[in-house]
Amino acid sequence: MRERMKTLFLACITLAIFGCTQTQVNYTSYVGQQQDWPFATGAIVQTRFALPLYQGPPDRPYRILGWIEVENARGALGLRSGGVEYAVKEAAKRGADAVILLRNRANTSGTLAPTREGYARVIAIKFLL
């Protein structure tokens, strides 16, 4: 009986840690004629992700590949992962050189129930030569 309880306990802990984590990724391709999208003479850029993340228009011409929206939940014991990291990885998979951050939100609630943890919306871009 004791051995069965140990096994059941470990199964419940594993489910609580890994079973509740889910990520929803939506990609919308840009279709239509590319424009002279706005760019700046200087830019604020984060380089801690797989691709550069611009906080506004980048500092050189580009074309838009599409929009990426990511929303992810965390496991019941607090495993966390932000939406921005997922959005940047998704943009990299789609051939982007960088992303422009449109919106970012993180939930820092300390509850044990699964809650929405991260949200990000970015524009995936490809630089022109």
Summary of the structure (lengths in Angstrom):
residues: 129
radius of gyration: 19.1
end to end distance: 68.7
largest distance: 70.5
contacts: 362
relative contact order: 0.23
helix: 22%
strand: 34%
